[in-house]
Amino acid sequence: MTPPVHPPVVPAHPPHYHPVDTQHVLFLLRQWLKRAAPPEAVDWLDEVRDALADGQEDGFFIAAFAAVPSRTGRTPLSLRPEDRAETVHVRPGWYPDHWTADEAARAMLLLSYDDSDADAYASMLRGLLKAGQLDQSVALYRSLPLLPWPERHVAWASAASRSDQRPLFEALAICNPYPAERFDETCWNRMIMKAVFLGIPLDRVEGLERRANNVLAHELRDFAQQRREAGEPVRACLWRAVGSCAAGPVLMEMERMLASRDPEQQQAAALVLHQSRDPRAASILDGRPDLREGIAAGRLCWERLSPPPTLRAAG
């Protein structure tokens, strides 16, 4: 007798259901929170999480989420070097250096909510956003790289790339690996151009050079040209977003910058030319052997080009 054929067992959740080791992240957040918040606040948060594990309804969760700042305060986490090393290990690209106690506590609540149902979890997140509280939305956007079901959040995550609320935009764009991992090219380019317009230091945008593309390179060139024609300065670090995609009119812009009297513009042009995949870029850079040799020796790099300005709100 032929044995019956059984269909393959399909796992309940896809392998990318969780982008991080949630328990590890919860442990780290709690450790940092213990240094930044009163002991009674940590005890309260533990009780809330236990209640959620016991099946408390959404109304309880939403009330607790709103009450967090009154319990924890908003003291910065003040991470130590060993803490930063741990974040790189647990979630590459995640840098919660500028998180506050209330943001860490809210991230813990988001990671303690029942996430077994993707639709229910996504509905809960949308409900928090619809509440319209800026500080709650900022915490939600900063928590994005930690949340389960990451592919379900692209629509509302990309909305912040159009936001006129700077804290919300910075929560999305700065020290947050989610946009580079999930946004399509159009949305990514829109976020970068808005960051440029707002003067946000691009060195704090995770995945900047990895997501470089030809369309963005030409948009940056057009932006720089418009600024120059209006008599406005063009910050050299803008060109870091070009990555290896400098070609055509962008190379012509680099030639113009090499001939300028501004050393910072010259150095930025040299770095762009060095990274470009276009064969003509190397011949242009040959005209400035001093800059080419500086790059080869490690004396000239984007990190040393100019110090980033102080942020009004950091990620």
C-alpha positions as CSV (number, residue, x, y, z in Angstrom):
1,M,0.0,0.0,0.0
2,T,1.3,3.5,-0.9
3,P,1.7,5.6,2.2
4,P,-0.4,8.7,2.3
5,V,1.2,11.9,1.2
6,H,1.1,14.6,3.8
7,P,1.4,18.3,2.8
8,P,4.5,20.0,4.1
9,V,4.2,21.7,7.4
10,V,4.2,25.5,7.0
11,P,5.6,27.4,9.9
12,A,3.1,29.8,11.6
13,H,5.4,32.8,11.0
14,P,7.9,33.5,8.3
15,P,11.6,33.5,9.3
16,H,11.7,37.3,9.2
17,Y,8.8,37.6,11.7
18,H,11.3,39.1,14.2
19,P,14.2,41.2,12.9
20,V,15.9,41.0,16.4
21,D,16.3,38.7,19.4
22,T,13.4,40.4,21.3
23,Q,14.4,39.0,24.7
24,H,17.9,40.3,24.3
25,V,16.7,43.7,23.3
26,L,14.2,43.8,26.2
27,F,17.0,42.9,28.6
28,L,19.3,45.7,27.3
29,L,16.5,48.3,27.4
30,R,15.6,47.4,30.9
31,Q,19.2,47.6,32.0
32,W,19.6,51.1,30.5
33,L,16.3,52.2,31.9
34,K,17.4,51.2,35.4
35,R,20.1,53.8,35.2
36,A,17.9,56.6,33.7
37,A,14.6,56.2,35.5
38,P,13.4,55.9,39.2
39,P,13.3,52.3,40.5
40,E,9.6,52.5,41.0
41,A,9.2,53.3,37.3
42,V,11.0,50.1,36.4
43,D,8.8,48.2,38.8
44,W,5.7,49.7,37.3
45,L,6.8,48.8,33.8
46,D,7.5,45.2,34.9
47,E,4.0,45.0,36.3
48,V,2.5,46.4,33.1
49,R,4.4,43.9,31.0
50,D,3.3,41.0,33.2
51,A,-0.3,42.2,32.8
52,L,0.1,42.2,29.1
53,A,1.5,38.7,29.1
54,D,-1.6,37.7,31.1
55,G,-3.9,38.9,28.3
56,Q,-4.9,42.5,29.3
57,E,-6.9,44.2,26.5
58,D,-5.8,47.0,24.2
59,G,-7.3,49.8,26.4
60,F,-4.9,48.8,29.2
61,F,-2.0,48.9,26.8
62,I,-2.9,52.3,25.3
63,A,-3.3,53.9,28.7
64,A,0.0,52.5,29.9
65,F,1.7,53.7,26.7
66,A,0.4,57.2,27.2
67,A,1.4,57.2,30.9
68,V,5.0,56.3,30.4
69,P,6.6,59.7,30.6
70,S,4.9,60.5,33.9
71,R,6.4,57.4,35.3
72,T,9.9,57.3,33.8
73,G,10.7,60.9,33.0
74,R,12.6,61.9,29.9
75,T,16.2,61.5,31.1
76,P,18.7,60.5,28.3
77,L,19.9,56.9,28.5
78,S,23.5,58.0,28.5
79,L,24.9,54.8,27.0
80,R,28.4,53.6,27.8
81,P,30.9,52.4,25.1
82,E,30.1,48.8,26.0
83,D,26.4,49.4,25.6
84,R,27.0,50.8,22.1
85,A,29.1,47.7,21.2
86,E,26.2,45.5,22.4
87,T,23.6,47.4,20.2
88,V,25.8,46.8,17.1
89,H,25.8,43.1,18.0
90,V,22.0,42.8,18.6
91,R,20.8,45.0,15.8
92,P,23.2,46.3,13.2
93,G,22.6,50.0,12.4
94,W,20.6,50.6,15.6
95,Y,22.2,53.4,17.7
96,P,19.9,54.5,20.6
97,D,22.5,56.9,21.9
98,H,20.1,59.8,22.1
99,W,17.1,57.8,23.3
100,T,15.4,58.9,26.5
101,A,14.0,56.9,29.4
102,D,10.4,57.2,28.2
103,E,11.3,56.1,24.6
104,A,13.1,53.0,26.0
105,A,10.1,52.2,28.1
106,R,7.7,52.6,25.2
107,A,9.9,50.4,23.1
108,M,9.7,47.7,25.8
109,L,5.9,47.9,25.8
110,L,5.8,47.6,22.0
111,L,7.9,44.5,22.2
112,S,5.8,43.1,25.1
113,Y,2.5,43.3,23.1
114,D,1.1,40.1,21.7
115,D,2.6,39.9,18.2
116,S,1.3,36.5,17.2
117,D,-1.2,38.0,14.8
118,A,0.3,40.3,12.2
119,D,-2.9,42.1,11.4
120,A,-3.7,42.8,15.0
121,Y,-0.2,44.0,15.8
122,A,-0.2,46.4,12.7
123,S,-3.7,47.7,13.8
124,M,-2.4,48.5,17.2
125,L,0.5,50.5,15.8
126,R,-1.8,52.4,13.5
127,G,-4.0,53.2,16.4
128,L,-1.2,54.7,18.3
129,L,-0.3,56.9,15.3
130,K,-3.9,58.0,14.8
131,A,-3.9,59.2,18.4
132,G,-1.8,62.1,17.1
133,Q,0.5,62.5,20.2
134,L,3.9,63.6,18.8
135,D,6.0,62.1,21.6
136,Q,4.3,58.7,21.2
137,S,4.8,58.8,17.4
138,V,8.4,59.7,17.8
139,A,8.9,56.7,20.2
140,L,7.2,54.5,17.6
141,Y,9.3,55.6,14.7
142,R,12.5,55.2,16.8
143,S,11.4,51.6,17.7
144,L,10.9,50.7,14.0
145,P,14.1,48.6,13.6
146,L,13.1,46.5,16.6
147,L,9.5,45.7,15.8
148,P,8.1,42.4,14.5
149,W,6.5,42.0,11.1
150,P,8.8,44.7,9.6
151,E,7.3,44.4,6.1
152,R,3.9,45.4,7.4
153,H,5.0,48.9,8.6
154,V,6.4,50.4,5.3
155,A,3.3,52.4,4.5
156,W,3.0,54.3,7.8
157,A,6.8,54.5,8.2
158,S,7.2,56.2,4.9
159,A,4.7,58.8,5.9
160,A,7.3,60.5,8.2
161,S,9.4,61.1,5.1
162,R,6.8,63.7,4.2
163,S,6.2,65.0,7.7
164,D,6.6,68.7,8.5
165,Q,7.2,67.8,12.1
166,R,11.0,67.7,12.4
167,P,11.2,65.5,15.5
168,L,9.1,62.9,13.7
169,F,11.2,63.1,10.6
170,E,14.5,62.8,12.5
171,A,13.1,59.8,14.4
172,L,12.8,58.1,11.1
173,A,15.9,59.3,9.3
174,I,18.6,59.4,11.9
175,C,20.4,56.3,13.3
176,N,17.5,54.2,12.1
177,P,18.3,51.2,9.8
178,Y,14.7,50.6,8.8
179,P,14.4,53.0,5.9
180,A,17.5,51.7,4.2
181,E,16.3,48.1,4.6
182,R,12.6,48.6,3.6
183,F,12.0,51.8,1.5
184,D,11.8,51.7,-2.2
185,E,14.0,54.0,-4.2
186,T,11.4,56.8,-4.6
187,C,10.7,57.0,-0.8
188,W,14.4,56.7,0.1
189,N,15.3,59.5,-2.3
190,R,12.5,61.7,-0.9
191,M,13.8,61.1,2.6
192,I,17.4,62.0,1.7
193,M,16.4,65.2,-0.2
194,K,14.3,66.3,2.8
195,A,17.2,65.6,5.1
196,V,19.4,67.7,2.9
197,F,16.9,70.5,2.8
198,L,16.5,70.5,6.6
199,G,20.3,70.5,7.1
200,I,20.4,67.1,8.9
201,P,23.9,65.6,8.9
202,L,23.8,62.8,6.4
203,D,26.5,60.9,8.2
204,R,23.8,59.9,10.7
205,V,21.6,58.4,8.1
206,E,22.1,54.6,8.2
207,G,22.8,52.9,4.8
208,L,23.4,56.2,3.0
209,E,26.1,55.0,0.6
210,R,24.6,51.5,0.2
211,R,21.4,53.0,-1.1
212,A,23.0,55.5,-3.4
213,N,21.4,55.6,-6.9
214,N,21.6,57.5,-10.1
215,V,18.3,59.3,-9.7
216,L,19.3,60.6,-6.3
217,A,22.7,61.7,-7.5
218,H,21.1,63.9,-10.2
219,E,18.6,65.3,-7.8
220,L,21.4,66.3,-5.5
221,R,23.3,67.9,-8.4
222,D,20.1,69.9,-9.3
223,F,19.6,71.0,-5.7
224,A,23.2,72.2,-5.4
225,Q,23.0,74.1,-8.7
226,Q,19.8,75.8,-7.6
227,R,21.3,76.8,-4.3
228,R,24.4,78.1,-6.0
229,E,22.4,80.2,-8.5
230,A,20.5,81.6,-5.5
231,G,23.7,82.6,-3.8
232,E,23.2,80.1,-1.0
233,P,25.9,77.9,0.4
234,V,26.1,74.2,-0.5
235,R,27.3,72.0,2.3
236,A,30.0,69.6,1.2
237,C,28.6,66.6,3.1
238,L,25.6,66.6,0.8
239,W,27.7,64.8,-1.8
240,R,28.2,61.8,0.5
241,A,24.8,60.5,-0.6
242,V,26.0,60.2,-4.2
243,G,28.0,57.1,-3.3
244,S,29.4,55.4,-6.3
245,C,26.8,56.8,-8.7
246,A,28.6,60.0,-9.9
247,A,28.4,60.2,-13.7
248,G,27.5,62.6,-16.5
249,P,26.4,66.0,-15.1
250,V,27.5,65.0,-11.6
251,L,31.0,64.5,-12.8
252,M,30.9,67.9,-14.4
253,E,29.8,69.3,-11.0
254,M,32.8,67.6,-9.4
255,E,35.2,69.2,-11.9
256,R,33.7,72.6,-11.1
257,M,34.2,71.9,-7.4
258,L,37.8,70.8,-7.8
259,A,38.5,74.2,-9.4
260,S,36.8,76.2,-6.6
261,R,38.7,78.1,-3.9
262,D,37.0,76.3,-1.1
263,P,39.1,73.4,0.2
264,E,36.1,71.6,1.6
265,Q,34.4,71.6,-1.7
266,Q,37.6,70.3,-3.4
267,Q,37.9,67.5,-0.8
268,A,34.2,66.5,-1.2
269,A,34.6,66.4,-5.0
270,A,37.7,64.2,-4.6
271,L,35.9,61.7,-2.4
272,V,33.0,61.5,-4.8
273,L,35.4,60.9,-7.8
274,H,37.2,58.3,-5.8
275,Q,34.0,56.3,-5.2
276,S,32.6,56.7,-8.7
277,R,32.2,53.7,-10.9
278,D,32.6,55.9,-14.0
279,P,36.1,55.4,-15.6
280,R,36.2,59.2,-16.3
281,A,36.2,60.0,-12.6
282,A,39.6,58.5,-12.1
283,S,41.1,60.6,-14.9
284,I,39.6,63.8,-13.4
285,L,40.9,62.9,-9.9
286,D,44.4,62.4,-11.4
287,G,44.5,66.2,-11.9
288,R,44.7,66.5,-8.1
289,P,47.3,64.0,-6.9
290,D,47.5,65.6,-3.5
291,L,43.8,64.8,-2.8
292,R,44.1,61.4,-4.4
293,E,47.1,60.5,-2.2
294,G,45.3,61.9,0.9
295,I,42.4,59.5,0.3
296,A,44.8,56.6,-0.2
297,A,46.6,57.4,3.0
298,G,43.3,57.7,5.0
299,R,43.9,61.4,5.8
300,L,40.9,62.4,3.7
301,C,37.5,60.8,4.3
302,W,34.0,61.8,4.8
303,E,34.2,61.5,8.6
304,R,37.1,64.0,8.7
305,L,35.7,66.4,6.1
306,S,33.7,68.5,8.5
307,P,32.2,68.1,11.9
308,P,28.4,67.6,12.0
309,P,26.3,70.4,13.4
310,T,24.4,69.9,16.7
311,L,21.0,68.4,16.2
312,R,17.9,69.9,17.7
313,A,16.6,66.4,18.1
314,A,18.9,63.4,17.6
315,G,17.9,59.8,16.8
